[in-house]
Amino acid sequence: MTATKIDLKALNVNPTGDGIIGFSNFAETWNGRMAMIGFAAGLANEIVTGKGILAQIGITGAGGLLVALFLTGFTIATMVGYYAIKVVKLEETATPQESAS
């Protein structure tokens, strides 16, 4: 078994960052800005109402913790699966080129 070098730039969905739709620099910048505004609004509402962010949408008690843990786990599993598939595809495309030399 030989170690293969994986080009990490090839794992990027949109390596150039061009465009305004999809995983582009423009779209991700605005996604981050909107997330920050939403978090700040939730935090401000928490200060005004005295309820936590999850309680504001009706999730209270241990159920809120379970929902947060589920969403975190789902996000991590999705990211790991996505990148694992990309790595396997990169290894499959790299193997025939190495054997041809």
Helices and strands as residue ranges (DSSP letters): G 8-11, H 25-49, H 53-56, H 62-100
